[in-house]
Amino acid sequence: MTDPGTPPAAIRPARDCDDAPLGELDRATWSTLHSVQPRPMPPYRPFFDENHPPEGYLVAEADKGDGELGVAGYVRVVPPSSLACNQHVRQIQGISVADWARGRGVGRALLRAAADEARRQGAVRITLRVLGHNTPARRLYESEGYVVEGVLPGELFLAGRYVDDVLMGRSL
């Protein structure tokens, strides 16, 4: 049992060597509950590329239960665009938690670290998009102060049904 005062995970900036573990995590956690991308199939592309460099990611490491540290999750925090007029905003463009780390506060720790990183970069707002049917994620975001700022009804067609794209944000 983890001590209640112990953080659920150590959060750190991503490194080049995280490419393979993050790619594995992304494939293992893929679901139409949260992903708009097709299921990843071999041959797998690198996790990091020119549009998704390690600098945009924070990685959570936690004890896998056997005393060994493992990649428990990640969050991508980046400017929403290259426009100068919205550089005061950061956007979460992906968050994932390993199945073995769920229910341990890792997702919440990643959200808080994302907000801290956004503040460190000078942002005053943080936003994200979540699929309308992803109730667990929406509850987590709401518990961390995010509010629904817009809904694009039926914006996406996933697994045979139309799904809302929900825009959420908060001040920092």
C-alpha positions in Angstrom: 0.0 0.0 0.0 1.3 3.4 -0.9 1.7 6.1 1.8 -1.0 8.7 1.3 1.7 11.4 1.4 3.7 9.8 -1.4 3.1 11.3 -4.8 1.6 8.7 -7.2 4.3 9.3 -9.8 7.5 11.3 -10.5 6.8 13.7 -13.4 9.7 14.7 -15.6 10.3 16.1 -19.1 10.4 13.5 -21.8 13.7 12.4 -23.3 14.6 10.9 -26.6 15.0 7.5 -24.9 11.3 7.6 -24.0 10.3 7.0 -27.7 9.9 3.3 -27.5 8.2 3.1 -24.0 5.7 5.9 -24.9 5.0 4.3 -28.3 4.2 1.0 -26.4 2.0 2.8 -23.9 0.1 4.6 -26.7 -0.6 1.3 -28.5 -1.6 -0.5 -25.3 -4.0 2.2 -24.2 -5.6 2.9 -27.6 -9.4 3.0 -27.5 -12.2 4.8 -29.3 -13.1 6.1 -25.8 -10.4 8.7 -26.2 -8.6 8.4 -29.6 -9.7 9.8 -32.9 -6.8 8.1 -34.7 -7.1 4.7 -36.2 -5.8 1.8 -34.2 -2.0 1.7 -34.5 -0.8 -1.2 -36.7 2.7 -2.4 -37.6 5.0 -1.2 -38.8 4.8 1.3 -36.0 6.1 4.8 -36.5 8.3 6.5 -33.9 6.4 8.2 -31.1 8.4 11.4 -31.5 8.7 13.1 -34.8 9.3 16.6 -36.1 5.8 17.7 -35.2 5.8 15.9 -31.8 9.3 16.3 -30.3 10.1 15.2 -26.7 10.1 18.9 -25.5 6.3 18.9 -25.6 5.8 16.0 -23.3 5.9 15.3 -19.6 6.4 11.7 -18.5 5.1 10.0 -15.3 7.2 7.3 -13.8 5.9 5.1 -11.0 6.6 1.8 -9.2 4.9 -1.0 -11.1 4.3 -2.8 -7.9 7.5 -4.9 -8.0 9.9 -2.2 -7.0 10.7 -1.4 -10.6 10.0 2.0 -12.1 8.0 2.1 -15.3 6.5 4.7 -17.6 3.1 5.2 -16.0 1.8 7.9 -18.4 2.4 11.1 -20.3 0.8 14.4 -21.2 1.6 16.6 -24.2 1.4 20.4 -23.4 2.0 22.7 -26.4 0.9 26.0 -27.8 -2.5 25.6 -29.6 -1.0 27.2 -32.7 1.9 29.1 -34.0 -0.1 32.4 -34.0 1.4 35.1 -31.8 -2.1 36.2 -30.6 -2.7 33.0 -28.6 0.8 32.2 -27.2 -0.6 33.0 -23.7 -2.5 29.6 -24.0 -1.2 26.1 -23.7 -3.2 23.1 -24.9 -3.1 19.5 -23.7 -2.9 17.5 -26.9 -2.8 14.0 -25.5 -2.8 12.3 -22.1 -2.4 8.6 -21.4 -2.1 6.4 -18.3 -0.9 2.8 -18.3 -3.5 0.3 -17.3 -1.4 -0.9 -14.3 -1.2 2.7 -13.1 -4.9 3.7 -13.3 -6.7 4.6 -10.1 -3.5 5.7 -8.4 -3.7 9.5 -9.2 -1.3 9.4 -12.1 -3.7 11.2 -14.5 -4.4 13.9 -11.9 -0.7 14.3 -11.2 -0.1 14.7 -15.0 -2.8 17.3 -15.3 -1.3 19.3 -12.4 2.2 19.0 -13.9 0.8 20.2 -17.2 -0.7 23.3 -15.6 2.6 24.0 -13.7 4.5 23.6 -17.0 2.1 25.9 -18.8 2.5 28.6 -16.1 6.3 28.1 -16.2 6.1 28.9 -20.0 4.1 32.1 -19.3 0.6 30.8 -20.1 -2.4 32.2 -18.4 -4.9 29.6 -19.8 -4.9 25.9 -20.6 -7.3 24.1 -22.8 -8.0 20.6 -24.1 -10.4 18.6 -26.2 -12.2 15.5 -25.0 -14.6 13.1 -26.6 -18.2 13.6 -25.3 -18.6 10.0 -24.3 -15.4 9.9 -22.3 -17.2 10.4 -18.9 -14.2 9.4 -16.7 -11.9 11.9 -18.3 -14.4 14.6 -18.3 -15.0 14.1 -14.5 -11.3 14.2 -13.9 -10.9 17.4 -15.9 -13.9 19.1 -14.1 -12.4 18.1 -10.7 -9.3 20.0 -11.7 -11.2 23.2 -12.6 -11.7 22.7 -16.3 -15.1 23.8 -17.6 -16.9 23.1 -20.9 -16.3 26.0 -23.2 -17.9 24.6 -26.3 -19.3 21.5 -27.9 -19.1 20.4 -31.5 -22.1 18.0 -31.7 -21.5 14.9 -33.7 -18.2 16.2 -34.9 -16.6 12.8 -35.1 -17.7 9.4 -36.4 -16.1 6.7 -34.2 -16.9 3.0 -34.0 -20.1 3.4 -35.9 -21.5 6.4 -34.1 -21.3 10.2 -34.0 -19.4 11.6 -31.1 -19.3 15.2 -29.7 -16.0 17.0 -29.5 -16.0 18.8 -26.2 -13.7 21.9 -25.6 -12.7 22.5 -22.1 -10.4 25.0 -20.5 -9.4 26.9 -17.3 -7.4 29.9 -16.2 -4.0 29.3 -14.6 
